[in-house]
Amino acid sequence: MQDLKKSYQNTTYKLGNHSPRNVAVLKEAFENVDANLESDIYGTGAIIEDFQAKIATTLGKEAAVFFPSGTMAQQIALRIWADKKQNPKIGYHPLSHLEIHEQDGLRELQHIEPILLCDADKLITLADIKALDASVSCVLLELPQREIGGQLPSFEELEEISHYCRENGIQLHLDGARLWEITPYYQKSTEEISALFDSVYVSFYKGLGGIAGAILAGDEDFVKEAKVWKRRYGGDLISLYPYILSADYYYDKRIGKMGHYYEAAKELAGRFNACSGVSTLPEVPVSNMFHVYFDESAEVIESILAKIHAETGVGCSGYLQVKPDGRCAFELSLGDAITEVPAEKLAQVFEQLGNMK
């Protein structure tokens, strides 16, 4: 896939994400920052405390704590709920980030026993939670479910799951790495969505395009304990202000654009689906993201995409995933970059995709 990656990197325009992840991202965020502004120190100071309060209010939670990574934040959240219930069993999706991208961190560091709740290609339903053979201290829901194209349950299903968990003493945690991006589909605020959950994790570098960083939010007692665990994990760097200032800057810059990204995703997915041998999952996106599937092998599609990149100057993707059924796919998450692609260039991309040979 090296040729595809290189051809993608050499394009002028990109279909997905925002601007390139380079030092300019940090420089832009710092352009108008007062050089005399005091940094945070080991989790204290106006920079970090004001931002934590801002996001806690946005999520409708009593308190929040800033983390350098979502991996750290979520493992800590689940440890807190497991300790509270004195039950190490946690339920989540088979393709949860904790299950497939964290080198068994939850098991090895926290001795927590994950219970996989459904088939890998399905969304977790209330029936899956009710069918659990063993009691769990917490259920984690990822909204949207990234690894299956960013699919979402209905809001009514979420409400039913939340009610059931509260009635049965099960804590409900939200992996909201892409929470901001689902508000247009649900037509609900982040506060309304977060109200269904006992704890919420959000990211500032995915849909928002910051450098890095995450927030974990919940009630005062939960956040107080999370801060202790943050120190134990080594997450209290002497200063986190580069991450916090960029998170705040890009939050303000892009939070109002989520509806535009969502509409662009639906339009682009429609154009992919109009091409023979190409489909998207979901067929109609429910956020700014979706997966693009090809009926041909990765070897065939790699050369086609590399040719499109070279001839149009538009980057579709720098990688392909080979699926068990022999098809291949890539993921698209739309952001500011799609607005920079000239209409005639985009038309060339889909003209070539529509005539794949």
Secondary structure, DSSP 8 states (H G I E B T S, - for coil): -HHHHHHHHT-SEESSBSS-SSHHHHHHHHTT--TT----BTTBSHHHHHHHHHHHHHHT-SEEEEES-HHHHHHHHHHHHHHHHT--EEEE-TT-HHHHSSTTHHHHHH--EEEE-S-TTS---HHHHHT-SS--SEEEEESSBGGGTSB---HHHHHHHHHHHHHTT-EEEEEETTHHHHHHHHT--HHHHHTT-SEEEEESSSSS--SS-EEEEE-HHHHHHHHHHHHHTT---S--HHHHHHHHHHHHHHGGGHHHHHHHHHHHHHHHHTSTTEEEESSS-SSSEEEEEESS-HHHHHHHHHHHHHHH-EE--S--EE-TTS-EEEEEEB-GGGGGS-HHHHHHHHHHHHT--
